Amino acid sequence: MKGIRAWSVAVSVLLLVTVALAGCRQAPRAGAPDVFVIANNIDPMWSWDPADSFGEEIPVLFEMYETLLRYHPLQDKLEPVLAEDWDVTPDGLTWTFRLRSGVKFHCGHAFDATQVKKSIDRTRERGMGAAFIWDAVERIDAPEPQTVVFHLSYPIPVDLTVASAYGAFMYCPKCLEEKGDDHYNNGNACGTGPYKLESWRRGDQVLLTRFDDYWRGWEDNHFDKILVKVVPETGTARQMLEAGEVDHVRLLPFEDIQVLKKNPRFNVAVSPSFQNVYILINSIREPLNDARVRQALSYSIPYADIIKYVMHDYATQSVGPVPAGMWGHDPGLKQYTYDLTRARELLAAAGYPNGGFSLVMTVASGDENHRKVAEMWKGELAKLGIALDIRTMPFDAQWDLAKSPDVKQRQDLYILYYWPDVTSPQAFLEGCFVTQDDYIIFNLSYYSNPLVDDLVYGAWQAAGTDRVRATELYRQAQAILLEDAPAIFVYDMQNVRVLNASVKGFKDNPAYPYVLFVYDLYREGKR
């Protein structure tokens, strides 16, 4: 989910692979392997363990691992993947899934209900990443090889949960029994997906190759390999794209995208998104522990200018933490505006009429959009007498600083992309704003409000049977958050993907940000 990281770039001899001519979608290709090449501004592999993953790994992991279902939120439709059908009892407490037969893991072991149970039980026991999505599960049964049953302590939408972007991957437990529980975290992988891990060099590249026994088969025209190259400099990434060395760049400044969209050699796909940007405010440090100061900061953001000049109108100002278009979003909630007069009034009421303090804001290396947001804001804060120290650093350093056990070392402001695990308001509110004393997920405001906790957990318990009730509870929680202002809700993004025009078949899915599902893509002609 979330955050940005960066590493140094290196040159790979694999970019010298000759790309074969691609036939039509129905005809298999002949000749050298066709490699889909991605330029990533960050090292995508934070955690190799699919049970622990909760960050930038999903564009790679979703090529190797699958979930029981896949959610298409714009159609509000669930697609069978490893489960073929499912049902739920009227009380919402028992869910039964019937699994697809004939599926194999990359190691050759068979996928069945026992492996589903062991995968999810291990994810729950580890308690890392998005393991909390399973909190309502009392037990999982595997009464038959192709049948798995979830028994809940309270009703939640398990169909959405098993389609989560995090915490719901099906991986091979037998590999762990044979090779040890740290097998995956040692840079190994074993899923049921179309691609398996061939090689990995930290900070440089990940190379995946097709899994010949993939259950959907390889009869049509598909890419044989996926190469993810770490290219921190956006200028270098754009040059590689224009030179035909890569098929896709994960992150480009929007002024570059405006130029590329006029070039017929590239396709720029724009679609709705459930991704938004927060500036999380350290609510336990003076003077930021005063809600009036946090509110003043919310009034000091030049929202319209950021959307126009940084995002080039590929975004809209956020109204609360839940993005527009998702159930649980309420456009009638309070919305901060750019208002320095109101900001000065609030600062004066808090005892800082002339500002007189400085703040540290961390920005991930390689993210020009976030750097520009910080620079624009710095000028506005200076008008209030507040000095902003912008510190650009590799993501791992930024993340370690935010999680430092010495709270005095932590940043004041953390700018963060956020997107869902389970596609629901719960992902945004629980991930970032419920109390997280023992294990900080993404609550980098270090915020705690028992009433918000009760409302968020109560809404999730209602969501399995009464979405109307859940929506009202989520609305109440968001209203409190907007008043307490532990974060600045800057903008809701559109998904903007730049692809070489030879690549066909791309359809974005906002439930899985940055995931391309390369198996569904194919090439026509040359890169």
ZAMARGU-4260 file (C-alpha; in steps of 0.2 Angstrom, whole numbers, plus 5000, padded with zeros to 4 digits):
<rodrens>
0) 5000/5000/5000 | 5008/5014/5001 | 5023/5025/5003 | 5037/5027/4990 | 5054/5020/4990
5) 5069/5022/4979 | 5086/5014/4976 | 5101/5017/4964 | 5099/5013/4945 | 5110/5000/4936
10) 5111/4995/4918 | 5105/4977/4914 | 5111/4967/4900 | 5093/4960/4899 | 5088/4976/4890
15) 5098/4970/4876 | 5086/4955/4873 | 5080/4956/4855 | 5061/4958/4855 | 5052/4946/4843
20) 5038/4952/4832 | 5021/4949/4840 | 5007/4941/4831 | 4988/4944/4834 | 4981/4940/4851
25) 4975/4923/4845 | 4991/4917/4838 | 5006/4912/4848 | 5023/4920/4844 | 5038/4912/4839
30) 5056/4917/4842 | 5065/4925/4856 | 5056/4928/4872 | 5045/4944/4873 | 5049/4954/4888
35) 5038/4967/4896 | 5050/4980/4904 | 5044/4992/4917 | 5055/5007/4924 | 5051/5009/4942
40) 5056/5024/4952 | 5058/5014/4967 | 5064/4996/4973 | 5047/4987/4972 | 5052/4974/4984
45) 5049/4979/5002 | 5044/4962/5008 | 5044/4946/4998 | 5033/4937/5011 | 5015/4938/5003
50) 5008/4937/5021 | 5018/4952/5026 | 5016/4963/5011 | 5008/4980/5014 | 5017/4992/5002
55) 5025/4994/4985 | 5027/4975/4981 | 5009/4972/4974 | 5013/4976/4955 | 5026/4962/4956
60) 5017/4950/4968 | 5001/4951/4958 | 5010/4943/4944 | 5015/4929/4954 | 5001/4927/4967
65) 4982/4926/4965 | 4968/4928/4977 | 4951/4918/4978 | 4942/4932/4969 | 4946/4949/4961
70) 4935/4964/4963 | 4930/4976/4949 | 4924/4991/4959 | 4918/5002/4945 | 4906/4988/4940
75) 4904/4982/4958 | 4908/4965/4952 | 4918/4950/4959 | 4927/4939/4947 | 4931/4921/4951
80) 4949/4917/4951 | 4955/4903/4962 | 4937/4901/4969 | 4924/4897/4956 | 4908/4901/4966
85) 4903/4905/4984 | 4888/4908/4996 | 4884/4915/5013 | 4872/4911/5027 | 4858/4924/5030
90) 4866/4930/5046 | 4882/4934/5037 | 4893/4923/5048 | 4897/4908/5037 | 4905/4909/5020
95) 4908/4894/5009 | 4920/4895/4994 | 4921/4881/4980 | 4939/4881/4973 | 4945/4879/4955
100) 4953/4861/4952 | 4969/4857/4943 | 4978/4873/4950 | 4997/4871/4954 | 5009/4881/4964
105) 5025/4886/4955 | 5034/4872/4965 | 5022/4859/4958 | 5012/4856/4974 | 4993/4856/4971
110) 4982/4870/4977 | 4967/4865/4987 | 4957/4870/5002 | 4970/4864/5015 | 4982/4876/5007
115) 4970/4890/5008 | 4967/4887/5026 | 4986/4886/5030 | 4990/4901/5020 | 4977/4912/5029
120) 4980/4905/5046 | 4998/4909/5044 | 4995/4926/5038 | 4984/4929/5053 | 4996/4921/5065
125) 5010/4932/5059 | 5000/4948/5062 | 5010/4958/5049 | 5005/4970/5035 | 4986/4969/5032
130) 4983/4953/5043 | 4970/4963/5052 | 4958/4960/5037 | 4955/4943/5045 | 4951/4949/5063
135) 4932/4943/5061 | 4937/4925/5057 | 4935/4913/5071 | 4941/4898/5061 | 4943/4891/5043
140) 4938/4873/5039 | 4943/4863/5024 | 4930/4849/5024 | 4933/4844/5006 | 4948/4847/4994
145) 4939/4860/4984 | 4928/4867/4998 | 4934/4880/5011 | 4922/4887/5024 | 4925/4904/5034
150) 4917/4905/5051 | 4915/4923/5058 | 4913/4930/5075 | 4904/4945/5067 | 4898/4948/5049
155) 4910/4956/5037 | 4910/4956/5018 | 4922/4941/5016 | 4919/4941/4997 | 4928/4958/4997
160) 4941/4952/5010 | 4947/4937/4999 | 4949/4950/4985 | 4960/4961/4995 | 4975/4969/4987
165) 4985/4964/5003 | 4984/4950/5015 | 4974/4938/5004 | 4987/4930/4993 | 4987/4911/4991
170) 5005/4905/4993 | 5012/4887/4995 | 5013/4882/5014 | 5021/4866/5009 | 5037/4876/5003
175) 5038/4884/5021 | 5036/4867/5029 | 5050/4860/5018 | 5062/4875/5018 | 5058/4885/5034
180) 5046/4899/5038 | 5058/4913/5032 | 5059/4905/5015 | 5049/4919/5007 | 5057/4933/5016
185) 5074/4927/5009 | 5069/4933/4992 | 5059/4918/4986 | 5042/4916/4980 | 5029/4902/4976
190) 5011/4906/4970 | 4999/4900/4958 | 5000/4916/4946 | 5006/4917/4928 | 5024/4922/4932
195) 5037/4915/4944 | 5052/4923/4950 | 5068/4920/4940 | 5080/4932/4948 | 5081/4947/4959
200) 5095/4960/4963 | 5090/4972/4977 | 5089/4990/4972 | 5092/4985/4954 | 5079/4973/4946
205) 5066/4959/4947 | 5065/4947/4933 | 5049/4936/4931 | 5047/4922/4919 | 5031/4913/4914
210) 5025/4898/4924 | 5022/4884/4910 | 5008/4875/4921 | 4998/4891/4924 | 4980/4886/4925
215) 4974/4898/4912 | 4986/4892/4899 | 4998/4900/4886 | 4989/4897/4870 | 4986/4915/4866
220) 4999/4929/4863 | 5007/4933/4881 | 5023/4941/4887 | 5035/4928/4892 | 5045/4938/4905
225) 5043/4954/4915 | 5058/4964/4919 | 5056/4978/4933 | 5070/4990/4932 | 5074/5002/4946
230) 5076/5019/4938 | 5075/5033/4952 | 5077/5048/4940 | 5061/5052/4930 | 5071/5060/4916
235) 5081/5044/4913 | 5065/5034/4914 | 5057/5045/4901 | 5073/5043/4890 | 5072/5024/4891
240) 5053/5025/4886 | 5056/5036/4871 | 5071/5025/4866 | 5060/5010/4866 | 5070/5001/4880
245) 5055/5000/4892 | 5036/4997/4889 | 5030/5007/4905 | 5036/5020/4917 | 5027/5018/4934
250) 5029/5037/4939 | 5032/5052/4928 | 5029/5070/4931 | 5013/5076/4923 | 5021/5089/4912
255) 5030/5074/4904 | 5014/5065/4902 | 5006/5080/4894 | 5020/5079/4881 | 5020/5060/4878
260) 5001/5059/4876 | 5003/5069/4860 | 5015/5056/4853 | 5007/5041/4844 | 5021/5030/4849
265) 5013/5030/4867 | 4996/5027/4875 | 4991/5037/4890 | 4977/5028/4899 | 4967/5038/4911
270) 4954/5030/4923 | 4946/5033/4940 | 4956/5029/4955 | 4954/5025/4974 | 4971/5032/4977
275) 4973/5049/4987 | 4987/5059/4995 | 4988/5063/5013 | 5000/5074/5023 | 5001/5065/5040
280) 5004/5077/5054 | 5014/5071/5070 | 5000/5074/5082 | 5010/5070/5098 | 5023/5084/5095
285) 5022/5102/5100 | 5015/5113/5093 | 5006/5100/5082 | 4998/5092/5097 | 4986/5107/5096
290) 4971/5103/5084 | 4970/5122/5080 | 4988/5122/5073 | 4984/5106/5063 | 4968/5115/5056
295) 4979/5130/5052 | 4990/5119/5042 | 4975/5112/5033 | 4970/5130/5028 | 4987/5134/5022
300) 4988/5122/5007 | 4986/5129/4990 | 4974/5115/4984 | 4969/5123/4967 | 4987/5127/4962
305) 4993/5110/4967 | 4979/5101/4956 | 4982/5113/4942 | 5001/5115/4941 | 5007/5099/4949
310) 4994/5086/4944 | 4988/5095/4928 | 4970/5092/4933 | 4972/5073/4935 | 4966/5075/4952
315) 4952/5083/4963 | 4953/5091/4980 | 4949/5077/4993 | 4934/5078/5004 | 4939/5068/5019
320) 4950/5053/5019 | 4939/5041/5009 | 4941/5045/4991 | 4927/5050/4979 | 4918/5036/4971
325) 4920/5023/4985 | 4905/5019/4996 | 4906/5028/5012 | 4912/5044/5004 | 4902/5059/5009
330) 4904/5074/4998 | 4895/5085/5010 | 4908/5083/5024 | 4918/5099/5029 | 4932/5103/5016
335) 4946/5115/5020 | 4950/5128/5008 | 4966/5139/5005 | 4963/5153/5018 | 4978/5161/5026
340) 4968/5173/5035 | 4959/5159/5044 | 4975/5150/5047 | 4982/5165/5055 | 4967/5166/5067
345) 4969/5148/5072 | 4988/5150/5075 | 4985/5166/5086 | 4972/5156/5096 | 4984/5143/5099
350) 4997/5155/5105 | 5007/5157/5089 | 5002/5173/5081 | 5018/5175/5071 | 5021/5157/5068
355) 5039/5156/5074 | 5042/5137/5073 | 5049/5125/5060 | 5043/5109/5053 | 5052/5094/5045
360) 5043/5086/5030 | 5050/5070/5023 | 5048/5066/5004 | 5053/5050/4995 | 5067/5051/4983
365) 5061/5051/4964 | 5044/5057/4967 | 5044/5074/4958 | 5025/5077/4961 | 5027/5076/4980
370) 5043/5086/4980 | 5033/5100/4970 | 5019/5099/4982 | 5031/5102/4997 | 5040/5116/4988
375) 5023/5125/4984 | 5017/5123/5002 | 5034/5129/5009 | 5031/5146/5001 | 5013/5148/5009
380) 5020/5142/5026 | 5033/5156/5026 | 5019/5169/5024 | 5013/5162/5041 | 5030/5163/5049
385) 5033/5144/5048 | 5049/5137/5041 | 5047/5120/5032 | 5063/5109/5030 | 5060/5097/5016
390) 5070/5082/5017 | 5071/5070/5002 | 5077/5053/5006 | 5076/5035/5000 | 5059/5027/5005
395) 5068/5014/5017 | 5076/5029/5027 | 5060/5039/5027 | 5050/5024/5033 | 5063/5019/5047
400) 5062/5037/5053 | 5043/5037/5054 | 5044/5021/5064 | 5058/5026/5075 | 5056/5020/5093
405) 5063/5037/5098 | 5048/5048/5095 | 5059/5063/5095 | 5068/5057/5080 | 5052/5056/5069
410) 5046/5068/5056 | 5033/5082/5058 | 5025/5079/5041 | 5024/5064/5030 | 5017/5064/5013
415) 5009/5048/5008 | 5000/5040/4993 | 4986/5029/5000 | 4976/5015/4992 | 4965/5001/4999
420) 4968/4984/5004 | 4950/4978/5005 | 4941/4990/4994 | 4931/4999/5007 | 4932/5014/5019
425) 4939/5003/5032 | 4955/5002/5022 | 4958/5020/5024 | 4952/5023/5041 | 4959/5008/5050
430) 4975/5009/5041 | 4979/5027/5045 | 4968/5033/5059 | 4963/5020/5072 | 4975/5019/5088
435) 4990/5009/5084 | 5001/5009/5099 | 5009/4992/5098 | 5011/4990/5079 | 5010/5006/5068
440) 5003/5002/5051 | 5001/5019/5042 | 4995/5029/5057 | 5010/5041/5054 | 5001/5055/5063
445) 5002/5044/5079 | 4984/5049/5082 | 4972/5041/5094 | 4954/5044/5098 | 4944/5030/5106
450) 4928/5037/5098 | 4935/5036/5081 | 4941/5018/5085 | 4924/5013/5090 | 4915/5020/5075
455) 4927/5013/5063 | 4927/4995/5070 | 4908/4996/5072 | 4906/5001/5054 | 4916/4986/5048
460) 4905/4975/5059 | 4890/4982/5051 | 4896/4981/5033 | 4893/4963/5031 | 4875/4964/5033
465) 4870/4983/5033 | 4880/4994/5022 | 4868/5009/5025 | 4872/5008/5044 | 4890/5006/5040
470) 4891/5021/5029 | 4883/5032/5042 | 4896/5026/5055 | 4910/5029/5043 | 4903/5047/5040
475) 4903/5051/5058 | 4921/5045/5060 | 4927/5056/5045 | 4918/5071/5052 | 4928/5069/5068
480) 4944/5067/5059 | 4941/5083/5049 | 4939/5092/5065 | 4954/5085/5073 | 4964/5086/5058
485) 4978/5073/5061 | 4981/5074/5042 | 4979/5086/5027 | 4968/5077/5014 | 4976/5085/4999
490) 4969/5077/4983 | 4961/5061/4975 | 4970/5055/4960 | 4966/5048/4943 | 4976/5033/4937
495) 4987/5039/4923 | 4997/5025/4914 | 5009/5028/4900 | 5012/5012/4889 | 5022/5009/4873
500) 5008/5009/4859 | 5013/4991/4854 | 5006/4985/4871 | 4988/4980/4869 | 4974/4974/4881
505) 4977/4985/4896 | 4962/4988/4907 | 4965/4997/4924 | 4957/4992/4940 | 4957/5005/4954
510) 4956/4991/4967 | 4974/4986/4963 | 4984/5002/4960 | 5000/5000/4949 | 4996/4982/4945
515) 4996/4979/4926 | 4991/4961/4926 | 5003/4958/4912 | 4996/4941/4908 | 4981/4950/4900
520) 4993/4961/4889 | 5001/4957/4873 | 5011/4965/4859 | 5007/4970/4842 | 5022/4975/4831
525) 5038/4981/4839 | 5041/4991/4854
</rodrens>
